[in-house]
């Protein structure tokens, strides 16, 4: 998806439409949300018998990839838990 001109990269990480009741945007496969003053990119996906989430923030130096073979795992809950942990770390 990333070519030498970064055309696809720019499209992938530039929000184009609102999702989740205007809590974030969607950029060609990546959901883009603001948490406090930080931009976080993530994508959840599933296929038969597997669920995944990829989440990262350059600003927070955060990179997470979760893969599971547990059917019907609600990967967005993992994202919410990561955001809660970030809040706890900021409070300390």
PyMOL Python script that loads the backbone (N, CA, C, O; Angstrom):
from pymol import cmd

cmd.read_pdbstr("""\
ATOM      1  N   UNK A   1       0.795  -1.211   0.000  1.00  0.00           N
ATOM      2  CA  UNK A   1       0.000   0.000   0.000  1.00  0.00           C
ATOM      3  C   UNK A   1       0.833   1.269   0.000  1.00  0.00           C
ATOM      4  O   UNK A   1       0.308   2.352  -0.258  1.00  0.00           O
ATOM      5  N   UNK A   2       2.101   1.155   0.280  1.00  0.00           N
ATOM      6  CA  UNK A   2       2.932   2.356   0.345  1.00  0.00           C
ATOM      7  C   UNK A   2       3.868   2.360  -0.852  1.00  0.00           C
ATOM      8  O   UNK A   2       4.709   1.473  -0.991  1.00  0.00           O
ATOM      9  N   UNK A   3       3.726   3.347  -1.709  1.00  0.00           N
ATOM     10  CA  UNK A   3       4.602   3.458  -2.875  1.00  0.00           C
ATOM     11  C   UNK A   3       5.597   4.594  -2.661  1.00  0.00           C
ATOM     12  O   UNK A   3       5.566   5.271  -1.634  1.00  0.00           O
ATOM     13  N   UNK A   4       6.458   4.792  -3.615  1.00  0.00           N
ATOM     14  CA  UNK A   4       7.508   5.804  -3.450  1.00  0.00           C
ATOM     15  C   UNK A   4       6.956   7.223  -3.356  1.00  0.00           C
ATOM     16  O   UNK A   4       7.628   8.105  -2.821  1.00  0.00           O
ATOM     17  N   UNK A   5       5.755   7.459  -3.859  1.00  0.00           N
ATOM     18  CA  UNK A   5       5.164   8.795  -3.777  1.00  0.00           C
ATOM     19  C   UNK A   5       4.305   8.983  -2.527  1.00  0.00           C
ATOM     20  O   UNK A   5       3.802  10.079  -2.277  1.00  0.00           O
ATOM     21  N   UNK A   6       4.140   7.932  -1.754  1.00  0.00           N
ATOM     22  CA  UNK A   6       3.304   7.960  -0.546  1.00  0.00           C
ATOM     23  C   UNK A   6       1.849   8.309  -0.824  1.00  0.00           C
ATOM     24  O   UNK A   6       1.142   8.741   0.087  1.00  0.00           O
ATOM     25  N   UNK A   7       1.383   8.136  -2.052  1.00  0.00           N
ATOM     26  CA  UNK A   7      -0.013   8.457  -2.378  1.00  0.00           C
ATOM     27  C   UNK A   7      -0.956   7.565  -1.584  1.00  0.00           C
ATOM     28  O   UNK A   7      -1.915   8.055  -0.988  1.00  0.00           O
ATOM     29  N   UNK A   8      -0.696   6.265  -1.570  1.00  0.00           N
ATOM     30  CA  UNK A   8      -1.580   5.352  -0.857  1.00  0.00           C
ATOM     31  C   UNK A   8      -1.473   5.532   0.641  1.00  0.00           C
ATOM     32  O   UNK A   8      -2.475   5.457   1.352  1.00  0.00           O
ATOM     33  N   UNK A   9      -0.271   5.769   1.122  1.00  0.00           N
ATOM     34  CA  UNK A   9      -0.067   5.995   2.553  1.00  0.00           C
ATOM     35  C   UNK A   9      -0.860   7.216   3.009  1.00  0.00           C
ATOM     36  O   UNK A   9      -1.526   7.175   4.043  1.00  0.00           O
ATOM     37  N   UNK A  10      -0.791   8.293   2.247  1.00  0.00           N
ATOM     38  CA  UNK A  10      -1.527   9.502   2.610  1.00  0.00           C
ATOM     39  C   UNK A  10      -3.023   9.241   2.641  1.00  0.00           C
ATOM     40  O   UNK A  10      -3.724   9.739   3.522  1.00  0.00           O
ATOM     41  N   UNK A  11      -3.518   8.461   1.682  1.00  0.00           N
ATOM     42  CA  UNK A  11      -4.949   8.136   1.630  1.00  0.00           C
ATOM     43  C   UNK A  11      -5.342   7.244   2.793  1.00  0.00           C
ATOM     44  O   UNK A  11      -6.419   7.401   3.368  1.00  0.00           O
ATOM     45  N   UNK A  12      -4.479   6.316   3.133  1.00  0.00           N
ATOM     46  CA  UNK A  12      -4.782   5.365   4.186  1.00  0.00           C
ATOM     47  C   UNK A  12      -4.899   6.034   5.550  1.00  0.00           C
ATOM     48  O   UNK A  12      -5.731   5.637   6.366  1.00  0.00           O
ATOM     49  N   UNK A  13      -4.084   7.028   5.799  1.00  0.00           N
ATOM     50  CA  UNK A  13      -4.047   7.648   7.115  1.00  0.00           C
ATOM     51  C   UNK A  13      -4.711   9.019   7.169  1.00  0.00           C
ATOM     52  O   UNK A  13      -4.603   9.714   8.179  1.00  0.00           O
ATOM     53  N   UNK A  14      -5.380   9.412   6.123  1.00  0.00           N
ATOM     54  CA  UNK A  14      -6.125  10.664   6.123  1.00  0.00           C
ATOM     55  C   UNK A  14      -7.606  10.322   6.262  1.00  0.00           C
ATOM     56  O   UNK A  14      -8.169   9.614   5.427  1.00  0.00           O
ATOM     57  N   UNK A  15      -8.223  10.826   7.315  1.00  0.00           N
ATOM     58  CA  UNK A  15      -9.624  10.525   7.550  1.00  0.00           C
ATOM     59  C   UNK A  15     -10.506  11.083   6.449  1.00  0.00           C
ATOM     60  O   UNK A  15     -10.367  12.237   6.045  1.00  0.00           O
ATOM     61  N   UNK A  16     -11.419  10.241   5.967  1.00  0.00           N
ATOM     62  CA  UNK A  16     -12.291  10.657   4.878  1.00  0.00           C
ATOM     63  C   UNK A  16     -13.756  10.695   5.254  1.00  0.00           C
ATOM     64  O   UNK A  16     -14.536  11.381   4.593  1.00  0.00           O
ATOM     65  N   UNK A  17     -14.157   9.982   6.291  1.00  0.00           N
ATOM     66  CA  UNK A  17     -15.558   9.992   6.688  1.00  0.00           C
ATOM     67  C   UNK A  17     -15.655   9.691   8.180  1.00  0.00           C
ATOM     68  O   UNK A  17     -14.741   9.123   8.778  1.00  0.00           O
ATOM     69  N   UNK A  18     -16.778  10.084   8.763  1.00  0.00           N
ATOM     70  CA  UNK A  18     -16.952   9.883  10.195  1.00  0.00           C
ATOM     71  C   UNK A  18     -17.528   8.511  10.489  1.00  0.00           C
ATOM     72  O   UNK A  18     -18.334   7.978   9.727  1.00  0.00           O
ATOM     73  N   UNK A  19     -17.098   7.952  11.609  1.00  0.00           N
ATOM     74  CA  UNK A  19     -17.612   6.673  12.098  1.00  0.00           C
ATOM     75  C   UNK A  19     -17.843   6.797  13.593  1.00  0.00           C
ATOM     76  O   UNK A  19     -17.447   7.785  14.212  1.00  0.00           O
ATOM     77  N   UNK A  20     -18.477   5.802  14.164  1.00  0.00           N
ATOM     78  CA  UNK A  20     -18.661   5.748  15.620  1.00  0.00           C
ATOM     79  C   UNK A  20     -19.271   7.035  16.177  1.00  0.00           C
ATOM     80  O   UNK A  20     -18.738   7.617  17.121  1.00  0.00           O
ATOM     81  N   UNK A  21     -20.375   7.475  15.601  1.00  0.00           N
ATOM     82  CA  UNK A  21     -21.061   8.668  16.110  1.00  0.00           C
ATOM     83  C   UNK A  21     -20.143   9.875  16.205  1.00  0.00           C
ATOM     84  O   UNK A  21     -20.154  10.584  17.211  1.00  0.00           O
ATOM     85  N   UNK A  22     -19.342  10.118  15.161  1.00  0.00           N
ATOM     86  CA  UNK A  22     -18.437  11.265  15.066  1.00  0.00           C
ATOM     87  C   UNK A  22     -17.314  11.251  16.098  1.00  0.00           C
ATOM     88  O   UNK A  22     -16.758  12.303  16.415  1.00  0.00           O
ATOM     89  N   UNK A  23     -16.973  10.081  16.624  1.00  0.00           N
ATOM     90  CA  UNK A  23     -15.864   9.987  17.568  1.00  0.00           C
ATOM     91  C   UNK A  23     -14.535   9.787  16.854  1.00  0.00           C
ATOM     92  O   UNK A  23     -13.487   9.819  17.499  1.00  0.00           O
ATOM     93  N   UNK A  24     -14.549   9.584  15.561  1.00  0.00           N
ATOM     94  CA  UNK A  24     -13.316   9.373  14.821  1.00  0.00           C
ATOM     95  C   UNK A  24     -13.593   9.372  13.337  1.00  0.00           C
ATOM     96  O   UNK A  24     -14.731   9.558  12.906  1.00  0.00           O
ATOM     97  N   UNK A  25     -12.551   9.161  12.559  1.00  0.00           N
ATOM     98  CA  UNK A  25     -12.698   9.116  11.113  1.00  0.00           C
ATOM     99  C   UNK A  25     -12.158   7.802  10.585  1.00  0.00           C
ATOM    100  O   UNK A  25     -11.511   7.042  11.304  1.00  0.00           O
ATOM    101  N   UNK A  26     -12.436   7.551   9.319  1.00  0.00           N
ATOM    102  CA  UNK A  26     -12.021   6.314   8.674  1.00  0.00           C
ATOM    103  C   UNK A  26     -11.181   6.670   7.463  1.00  0.00           C
ATOM    104  O   UNK A  26     -11.601   7.466   6.622  1.00  0.00           O
ATOM    105  N   UNK A  27     -10.002   6.087   7.371  1.00  0.00           N
ATOM    106  CA  UNK A  27      -9.107   6.404   6.268  1.00  0.00           C
ATOM    107  C   UNK A  27      -8.666   5.162   5.518  1.00  0.00           C
ATOM    108  O   UNK A  27      -7.592   4.628   5.797  1.00  0.00           O
ATOM    109  N   UNK A  28      -9.466   4.687   4.571  1.00  0.00           N
ATOM    110  CA  UNK A  28      -9.097   3.565   3.709  1.00  0.00           C
ATOM    111  C   UNK A  28      -8.553   2.374   4.495  1.00  0.00           C
ATOM    112  O   UNK A  28      -7.478   1.869   4.172  1.00  0.00           O
ATOM    113  N   UNK A  29      -9.254   1.929   5.490  1.00  0.00           N
ATOM    114  CA  UNK A  29      -8.857   0.748   6.243  1.00  0.00           C
ATOM    115  C   UNK A  29      -8.457   1.020   7.671  1.00  0.00           C
ATOM    116  O   UNK A  29      -8.549   0.127   8.514  1.00  0.00           O
ATOM    117  N   UNK A  30      -8.017   2.222   7.969  1.00  0.00           N
ATOM    118  CA  UNK A  30      -7.595   2.557   9.327  1.00  0.00           C
ATOM    119  C   UNK A  30      -8.619   3.495   9.960  1.00  0.00           C
ATOM    120  O   UNK A  30      -9.033   4.483   9.353  1.00  0.00           O
ATOM    121  N   UNK A  31      -9.010   3.178  11.160  1.00  0.00           N
ATOM    122  CA  UNK A  31      -9.841   4.112  11.926  1.00  0.00           C
ATOM    123  C   UNK A  31      -8.893   5.076  12.623  1.00  0.00           C
ATOM    124  O   UNK A  31      -7.837   4.682  13.117  1.00  0.00           O
ATOM    125  N   UNK A  32      -9.282   6.329  12.655  1.00  0.00           N
ATOM    126  CA  UNK A  32      -8.428   7.372  13.204  1.00  0.00           C
ATOM    127  C   UNK A  32      -9.206   8.067  14.312  1.00  0.00           C
ATOM    128  O   UNK A  32     -10.259   8.657  14.073  1.00  0.00           O
ATOM    129  N   UNK A  33      -8.674   7.990  15.526  1.00  0.00           N
ATOM    130  CA  UNK A  33      -9.358   8.615  16.653  1.00  0.00           C
ATOM    131  C   UNK A  33      -8.385   9.524  17.398  1.00  0.00           C
ATOM    132  O   UNK A  33      -7.167   9.367  17.312  1.00  0.00           O
ATOM    133  N   UNK A  34      -8.943  10.459  18.116  1.00  0.00           N
ATOM    134  CA  UNK A  34      -8.173  11.311  19.026  1.00  0.00           C
ATOM    135  C   UNK A  34      -8.448  10.825  20.437  1.00  0.00           C
ATOM    136  O   UNK A  34      -9.602  10.667  20.837  1.00  0.00           O
ATOM    137  N   UNK A  35      -7.394  10.593  21.178  1.00  0.00           N
ATOM    138  CA  UNK A  35      -7.518  10.245  22.596  1.00  0.00           C
ATOM    139  C   UNK A  35      -6.689  11.264  23.353  1.00  0.00           C
ATOM    140  O   UNK A  35      -5.462  11.299  23.249  1.00  0.00           O
ATOM    141  N   UNK A  36      -7.385  12.090  24.114  1.00  0.00           N
ATOM    142  CA  UNK A  36      -6.765  13.267  24.714  1.00  0.00           C
ATOM    143  C   UNK A  36      -6.233  14.099  23.542  1.00  0.00           C
ATOM    144  O   UNK A  36      -7.017  14.472  22.670  1.00  0.00           O
ATOM    145  N   UNK A  37      -4.958  14.399  23.489  1.00  0.00           N
ATOM    146  CA  UNK A  37      -4.413  15.166  22.362  1.00  0.00           C
ATOM    147  C   UNK A  37      -3.608  14.297  21.400  1.00  0.00           C
ATOM    148  O   UNK A  37      -2.821  14.813  20.606  1.00  0.00           O
ATOM    149  N   UNK A  38      -3.801  12.989  21.467  1.00  0.00           N
ATOM    150  CA  UNK A  38      -2.995  12.067  20.677  1.00  0.00           C
ATOM    151  C   UNK A  38      -3.821  11.412  19.572  1.00  0.00           C
ATOM    152  O   UNK A  38      -4.976  11.045  19.789  1.00  0.00           O
ATOM    153  N   UNK A  39      -3.229  11.269  18.396  1.00  0.00           N
ATOM    154  CA  UNK A  39      -3.879  10.574  17.299  1.00  0.00           C
ATOM    155  C   UNK A  39      -3.539   9.094  17.395  1.00  0.00           C
ATOM    156  O   UNK A  39      -2.377   8.718  17.547  1.00  0.00           O
ATOM    157  N   UNK A  40      -4.569   8.261  17.303  1.00  0.00           N
ATOM    158  CA  UNK A  40      -4.394   6.809  17.364  1.00  0.00           C
ATOM    159  C   UNK A  40      -5.046   6.206  16.131  1.00  0.00           C
ATOM    160  O   UNK A  40      -6.172   6.548  15.771  1.00  0.00           O
ATOM    161  N   UNK A  41      -4.317   5.304  15.493  1.00  0.00           N
ATOM    162  CA  UNK A  41      -4.804   4.589  14.313  1.00  0.00           C
ATOM    163  C   UNK A  41      -5.026   3.140  14.709  1.00  0.00           C
ATOM    164  O   UNK A  41      -4.220   2.556  15.434  1.00  0.00           O
ATOM    165  N   UNK A  42      -6.140   2.552  14.225  1.00  0.00           N
ATOM    166  CA  UNK A  42      -6.338   1.129  14.498  1.00  0.00           C
ATOM    167  C   UNK A  42      -7.225   0.503  13.430  1.00  0.00           C
ATOM    168  O   UNK A  42      -7.942   1.182  12.694  1.00  0.00           O
ATOM    169  N   UNK A  43      -7.144  -0.815  13.380  1.00  0.00           N
ATOM    170  CA  UNK A  43      -7.982  -1.585  12.472  1.00  0.00           C
ATOM    171  C   UNK A  43      -8.285  -2.920  13.120  1.00  0.00           C
ATOM    172  O   UNK A  43      -7.381  -3.627  13.567  1.00  0.00           O
ATOM    173  N   UNK A  44      -9.557  -3.258  13.168  1.00  0.00           N
ATOM    174  CA  UNK A  44      -9.998  -4.561  13.665  1.00  0.00           C
ATOM    175  C   UNK A  44     -10.443  -5.386  12.457  1.00  0.00           C
ATOM    176  O   UNK A  44     -10.976  -4.852  11.485  1.00  0.00           O
ATOM    177  N   UNK A  45     -10.218  -6.674  12.537  1.00  0.00           N
ATOM    178  CA  UNK A  45     -10.661  -7.526  11.444  1.00  0.00           C
ATOM    179  C   UNK A  45     -10.873  -8.948  11.910  1.00  0.00           C
ATOM    180  O   UNK A  45     -10.365  -9.361  12.953  1.00  0.00           O
ATOM    181  N   UNK A  46     -11.627  -9.687  11.127  1.00  0.00           N
ATOM    182  CA  UNK A  46     -11.860 -11.090  11.467  1.00  0.00           C
ATOM    183  C   UNK A  46     -12.145 -11.890  10.205  1.00  0.00           C
ATOM    184  O   UNK A  46     -12.577 -11.364   9.179  1.00  0.00           O
ATOM    185  N   UNK A  47     -11.891 -13.138  10.327  1.00  0.00           N
ATOM    186  CA  UNK A  47     -12.255 -14.112   9.303  1.00  0.00           C
ATOM    187  C   UNK A  47     -12.599 -15.389  10.051  1.00  0.00           C
ATOM    188  O   UNK A  47     -12.602 -15.387  11.282  1.00  0.00           O
ATOM    189  N   UNK A  48     -12.875 -16.431   9.382  1.00  0.00           N
ATOM    190  CA  UNK A  48     -13.336 -17.656  10.026  1.00  0.00           C
ATOM    191  C   UNK A  48     -12.349 -18.105  11.099  1.00  0.00           C
ATOM    192  O   UNK A  48     -11.232 -18.526  10.797  1.00  0.00           O
ATOM    193  N   UNK A  49     -12.779 -18.009  12.353  1.00  0.00           N
ATOM    194  CA  UNK A  49     -11.988 -18.517  13.464  1.00  0.00           C
ATOM    195  C   UNK A  49     -10.884 -17.620  13.984  1.00  0.00           C
ATOM    196  O   UNK A  49     -10.200 -18.003  14.933  1.00  0.00           O
ATOM    197  N   UNK A  50     -10.677 -16.452  13.412  1.00  0.00           N
ATOM    198  CA  UNK A  50      -9.619 -15.572  13.895  1.00  0.00           C
ATOM    199  C   UNK A  50     -10.115 -14.138  13.990  1.00  0.00           C
ATOM    200  O   UNK A  50     -10.979 -13.713  13.224  1.00  0.00           O
ATOM    201  N   UNK A  51      -9.562 -13.406  14.932  1.00  0.00           N
ATOM    202  CA  UNK A  51      -9.844 -11.981  15.078  1.00  0.00           C
ATOM    203  C   UNK A  51      -8.525 -11.259  15.335  1.00  0.00           C
ATOM    204  O   UNK A  51      -7.630 -11.800  15.983  1.00  0.00           O
ATOM    205  N   UNK A  52      -8.412 -10.035  14.823  1.00  0.00           N
ATOM    206  CA  UNK A  52      -7.175  -9.269  14.984  1.00  0.00           C
ATOM    207  C   UNK A  52      -7.488  -7.805  15.267  1.00  0.00           C
ATOM    208  O   UNK A  52      -8.563  -7.300  14.944  1.00  0.00           O
ATOM    209  N   UNK A  53      -6.521  -7.148  15.876  1.00  0.00           N
ATOM    210  CA  UNK A  53      -6.547  -5.691  15.985  1.00  0.00           C
ATOM    211  C   UNK A  53      -5.107  -5.200  15.878  1.00  0.00           C
ATOM    212  O   UNK A  53      -4.192  -5.760  16.480  1.00  0.00           O
ATOM    213  N   UNK A  54      -4.936  -4.152  15.104  1.00  0.00           N
ATOM    214  CA  UNK A  54      -3.665  -3.459  14.981  1.00  0.00           C
ATOM    215  C   UNK A  54      -3.924  -2.037  15.456  1.00  0.00           C
ATOM    216  O   UNK A  54      -4.866  -1.394  14.991  1.00  0.00           O
ATOM    217  N   UNK A  55      -3.113  -1.540  16.363  1.00  0.00           N
ATOM    218  CA  UNK A  55      -3.312  -0.212  16.940  1.00  0.00           C
ATOM    219  C   UNK A  55      -1.953   0.433  17.125  1.00  0.00           C
ATOM    220  O   UNK A  55      -1.021  -0.198  17.623  1.00  0.00           O
ATOM    221  N   UNK A  56      -1.842   1.699  16.721  1.00  0.00           N
ATOM    222  CA  UNK A  56      -0.572   2.379  16.931  1.00  0.00           C
ATOM    223  C   UNK A  56      -0.758   3.888  17.010  1.00  0.00           C
ATOM    224  O   UNK A  56      -1.739   4.446  16.518  1.00  0.00           O
ATOM    225  N   UNK A  57       0.215   4.523  17.645  1.00  0.00           N
ATOM    226  CA  UNK A  57       0.274   5.971  17.734  1.00  0.00           C
ATOM    227  C   UNK A  57       1.741   6.368  17.723  1.00  0.00           C
ATOM    228  O   UNK A  57       2.498   5.999  18.620  1.00  0.00           O
ATOM    229  N   UNK A  58       2.131   7.109  16.719  1.00  0.00           N
ATOM    230  CA  UNK A  58       3.512   7.593  16.653  1.00  0.00           C
ATOM    231  C   UNK A  58       3.789   8.548  17.811  1.00  0.00           C
ATOM    232  O   UNK A  58       4.868   8.521  18.404  1.00  0.00           O
ATOM    233  N   UNK A  59       2.812   9.385  18.124  1.00  0.00           N
ATOM    234  CA  UNK A  59       2.974  10.371  19.194  1.00  0.00           C
ATOM    235  C   UNK A  59       3.239   9.716  20.551  1.00  0.00           C
ATOM    236  O   UNK A  59       3.995  10.247  21.366  1.00  0.00           O
ATOM    237  N   UNK A  60       2.616   8.564  20.786  1.00  0.00           N
ATOM    238  CA  UNK A  60       2.758   7.869  22.066  1.00  0.00           C
ATOM    239  C   UNK A  60       3.823   6.772  22.022  1.00  0.00           C
ATOM    240  O   UNK A  60       4.065   6.096  23.021  1.00  0.00           O
ATOM    241  N   UNK A  61       4.451   6.600  20.872  1.00  0.00           N
ATOM    242  CA  UNK A  61       5.409   5.511  20.671  1.00  0.00           C
ATOM    243  C   UNK A  61       4.758   4.179  21.044  1.00  0.00           C
ATOM    244  O   UNK A  61       5.335   3.375  21.775  1.00  0.00           O
ATOM    245  N   UNK A  62       3.554   3.964  20.532  1.00  0.00           N
ATOM    246  CA  UNK A  62       2.724   2.816  20.883  1.00  0.00           C
ATOM    247  C   UNK A  62       2.447   1.980  19.646  1.00  0.00           C
ATOM    248  O   UNK A  62       2.001   2.498  18.622  1.00  0.00           O
ATOM    249  N   UNK A  63       2.715   0.676  19.747  1.00  0.00           N
ATOM    250  CA  UNK A  63       2.423  -0.258  18.668  1.00  0.00           C
ATOM    251  C   UNK A  63       1.888  -1.541  19.283  1.00  0.00           C
ATOM    252  O   UNK A  63       2.550  -2.152  20.121  1.00  0.00           O
ATOM    253  N   UNK A  64       0.694  -1.953  18.873  1.00  0.00           N
ATOM    254  CA  UNK A  64       0.087  -3.169  19.403  1.00  0.00           C
ATOM    255  C   UNK A  64      -0.521  -3.985  18.264  1.00  0.00           C
ATOM    256  O   UNK A  64      -1.192  -3.447  17.384  1.00  0.00           O
ATOM    257  N   UNK A  65      -0.273  -5.279  18.301  1.00  0.00           N
ATOM    258  CA  UNK A  65      -0.914  -6.202  17.370  1.00  0.00           C
ATOM    259  C   UNK A  65      -1.406  -7.378  18.207  1.00  0.00           C
ATOM    260  O   UNK A  65      -0.625  -8.017  18.911  1.00  0.00           O
ATOM    261  N   UNK A  66      -2.696  -7.657  18.127  1.00  0.00           N
ATOM    262  CA  UNK A  66      -3.278  -8.780  18.839  1.00  0.00           C
ATOM    263  C   UNK A  66      -3.918  -9.722  17.828  1.00  0.00           C
ATOM    264  O   UNK A  66      -4.720  -9.312  16.989  1.00  0.00           O
ATOM    265  N   UNK A  67      -3.551 -10.968  17.925  1.00  0.00           N
ATOM    266  CA  UNK A  67      -4.095 -12.016  17.065  1.00  0.00           C
ATOM    267  C   UNK A  67      -4.703 -13.079  17.968  1.00  0.00           C
ATOM    268  O   UNK A  67      -4.097 -13.457  18.971  1.00  0.00           O
ATOM    269  N   UNK A  68      -5.882 -13.561  17.630  1.00  0.00           N
ATOM    270  CA  UNK A  68      -6.494 -14.606  18.439  1.00  0.00           C
ATOM    271  C   UNK A  68      -7.214 -15.597  17.539  1.00  0.00           C
ATOM    272  O   UNK A  68      -7.699 -15.244  16.464  1.00  0.00           O
ATOM    273  N   UNK A  69      -7.275 -16.829  17.992  1.00  0.00           N
ATOM    274  CA  UNK A  69      -8.067 -17.818  17.284  1.00  0.00           C
ATOM    275  C   UNK A  69      -9.334 -18.157  18.073  1.00  0.00           C
ATOM    276  O   UNK A  69      -9.977 -19.177  17.823  1.00  0.00           O
ATOM    277  N   UNK A  70      -9.679 -17.302  19.015  1.00  0.00           N
ATOM    278  CA  UNK A  70     -10.942 -17.442  19.735  1.00  0.00           C
ATOM    279  C   UNK A  70     -12.047 -16.825  18.888  1.00  0.00           C
ATOM    280  O   UNK A  70     -11.999 -15.635  18.576  1.00  0.00           O
ATOM    281  N   UNK A  71     -13.013 -17.605  18.523  1.00  0.00           N
ATOM    282  CA  UNK A  71     -14.083 -17.115  17.652  1.00  0.00           C
ATOM    283  C   UNK A  71     -14.884 -16.011  18.340  1.00  0.00           C
ATOM    284  O   UNK A  71     -15.100 -16.036  19.552  1.00  0.00           O
ATOM    285  N   UNK A  72     -15.309 -15.060  17.549  1.00  0.00           N
ATOM    286  CA  UNK A  72     -16.195 -13.976  17.994  1.00  0.00           C
ATOM    287  C   UNK A  72     -15.615 -13.133  19.128  1.00  0.00           C
ATOM    288  O   UNK A  72     -16.342 -12.729  20.036  1.00  0.00           O
ATOM    289  N   UNK A  73     -14.327 -12.870  19.081  1.00  0.00           N
ATOM    290  CA  UNK A  73     -13.699 -11.978  20.058  1.00  0.00           C
ATOM    291  C   UNK A  73     -14.025 -10.536  19.676  1.00  0.00           C
ATOM    292  O   UNK A  73     -13.855 -10.146  18.521  1.00  0.00           O
ATOM    293  N   UNK A  74     -14.480  -9.764  20.618  1.00  0.00           N
ATOM    294  CA  UNK A  74     -14.814  -8.357  20.370  1.00  0.00           C
ATOM    295  C   UNK A  74     -13.546  -7.533  20.486  1.00  0.00           C
ATOM    296  O   UNK A  74     -13.220  -7.032  21.563  1.00  0.00           O
ATOM    297  N   UNK A  75     -12.820  -7.388  19.363  1.00  0.00           N
ATOM    298  CA  UNK A  75     -11.507  -6.735  19.405  1.00  0.00           C
ATOM    299  C   UNK A  75     -11.593  -5.247  19.744  1.00  0.00           C
ATOM    300  O   UNK A  75     -10.613  -4.675  20.222  1.00  0.00           O
ATOM    301  N   UNK A  76     -12.721  -4.617  19.510  1.00  0.00           N
ATOM    302  CA  UNK A  76     -12.823  -3.206  19.873  1.00  0.00           C
ATOM    303  C   UNK A  76     -12.748  -3.015  21.386  1.00  0.00           C
ATOM    304  O   UNK A  76     -12.377  -1.938  21.852  1.00  0.00           O
ATOM    305  N   UNK A  77     -13.091  -4.037  22.152  1.00  0.00           N
ATOM    306  CA  UNK A  77     -12.950  -3.971  23.612  1.00  0.00           C
ATOM    307  C   UNK A  77     -11.475  -3.899  23.987  1.00  0.00           C
ATOM    308  O   UNK A  77     -11.108  -3.222  24.947  1.00  0.00           O
ATOM    309  N   UNK A  78     -10.621  -4.602  23.225  1.00  0.00           N
ATOM    310  CA  UNK A  78      -9.179  -4.531  23.466  1.00  0.00           C
ATOM    311  C   UNK A  78      -8.702  -3.096  23.275  1.00  0.00           C
ATOM    312  O   UNK A  78      -7.917  -2.586  24.075  1.00  0.00           O
ATOM    313  N   UNK A  79      -9.175  -2.448  22.217  1.00  0.00           N
ATOM    314  CA  UNK A  79      -8.821  -1.042  21.968  1.00  0.00           C
ATOM    315  C   UNK A  79      -9.256  -0.168  23.141  1.00  0.00           C
ATOM    316  O   UNK A  79      -8.489   0.674  23.609  1.00  0.00           O
ATOM    317  N   UNK A  80     -10.473  -0.366  23.612  1.00  0.00           N
ATOM    318  CA  UNK A  80     -10.970   0.423  24.745  1.00  0.00           C
ATOM    319  C   UNK A  80     -10.124   0.189  25.998  1.00  0.00           C
ATOM    320  O   UNK A  80      -9.850   1.126  26.747  1.00  0.00           O
ATOM    321  N   UNK A  81      -9.713  -1.057  26.225  1.00  0.00           N
ATOM    322  CA  UNK A  81      -8.868  -1.362  27.384  1.00  0.00           C
ATOM    323  C   UNK A  81      -7.501  -0.707  27.272  1.00  0.00           C
ATOM    324  O   UNK A  81      -6.953  -0.248  28.274  1.00  0.00           O
ATOM    325  N   UNK A  82      -6.943  -0.657  26.071  1.00  0.00           N
ATOM    326  CA  UNK A  82      -5.653   0.012  25.871  1.00  0.00           C
ATOM    327  C   UNK A  82      -5.782   1.499  26.191  1.00  0.00           C
ATOM    328  O   UNK A  82      -4.907   2.074  26.838  1.00  0.00           O
ATOM    329  N   UNK A  83      -6.863   2.119  25.745  1.00  0.00           N
ATOM    330  CA  UNK A  83      -7.079   3.541  26.039  1.00  0.00           C
ATOM    331  C   UNK A  83      -7.231   3.766  27.540  1.00  0.00           C
ATOM    332  O   UNK A  83      -6.731   4.756  28.074  1.00  0.00           O
ATOM    333  N   UNK A  84      -7.919   2.853  28.221  1.00  0.00           N
ATOM    334  CA  UNK A  84      -8.048   2.956  29.682  1.00  0.00           C
ATOM    335  C   UNK A  84      -6.682   2.845  30.365  1.00  0.00           C
ATOM    336  O   UNK A  84      -6.397   3.574  31.315  1.00  0.00           O
ATOM    337  N   UNK A  85      -5.839   1.927  29.875  1.00  0.00           N
ATOM    338  CA  UNK A  85      -4.493   1.787  30.448  1.00  0.00           C
ATOM    339  C   UNK A  85      -3.671   3.040  30.227  1.00  0.00           C
ATOM    340  O   UNK A  85      -2.912   3.450  31.105  1.00  0.00           O
ATOM    341  N   UNK A  86      -3.814   3.651  29.065  1.00  0.00           N
ATOM    342  CA  UNK A  86      -3.096   4.918  28.798  1.00  0.00           C
ATOM    343  C   UNK A  86      -3.515   5.985  29.796  1.00  0.00           C
ATOM    344  O   UNK A  86      -2.681   6.734  30.305  1.00  0.00           O
ATOM    345  N   UNK A  87      -4.819   6.050  30.074  1.00  0.00           N
ATOM    346  CA  UNK A  87      -5.314   7.021  31.055  1.00  0.00           C
ATOM    347  C   UNK A  87      -4.707   6.760  32.427  1.00  0.00           C
ATOM    348  O   UNK A  87      -4.300   7.696  33.116  1.00  0.00           O
ATOM    349  N   UNK A  88      -4.644   5.488  32.828  1.00  0.00           N
ATOM    350  CA  UNK A  88      -4.078   5.142  34.126  1.00  0.00           C
ATOM    351  C   UNK A  88      -2.597   5.520  34.203  1.00  0.00           C
ATOM    352  O   UNK A  88      -2.132   6.013  35.231  1.00  0.00           O
ATOM    353  N   UNK A  89      -1.859   5.287  33.114  1.00  0.00           N
ATOM    354  CA  UNK A  89      -0.443   5.623  33.108  1.00  0.00           C
ATOM    355  C   UNK A  89      -0.231   7.131  33.199  1.00  0.00           C
ATOM    356  O   UNK A  89       0.705   7.582  33.859  1.00  0.00           O
ATOM    357  N   UNK A  90      -1.085   7.915  32.548  1.00  0.00           N
ATOM    358  CA  UNK A  90      -0.962   9.378  32.610  1.00  0.00           C
ATOM    359  C   UNK A  90      -1.248   9.914  33.999  1.00  0.00           C
ATOM    360  O   UNK A  90      -0.697  10.939  34.398  1.00  0.00           O
ATOM    361  N   UNK A  91      -2.118   9.216  34.748  1.00  0.00           N
ATOM    362  CA  UNK A  91      -2.467   9.652  36.098  1.00  0.00           C
ATOM    363  C   UNK A  91      -1.342   9.428  37.086  1.00  0.00           C
ATOM    364  O   UNK A  91      -1.271  10.103  38.114  1.00  0.00           O
ATOM    365  N   UNK A  92      -0.455   8.480  36.783  1.00  0.00           N
ATOM    366  CA  UNK A  92       0.643   8.159  37.719  1.00  0.00           C
ATOM    367  C   UNK A  92       1.788   9.115  37.592  1.00  0.00           C
ATOM    368  O   UNK A  92       2.783   8.983  38.304  1.00  0.00           O
TER     369      UNK A  92
END
""", "prot")
cmd.dss("prot")
cmd.show_as("cartoon", "prot")
cmd.util.cbc("prot")
cmd.orient("prot")
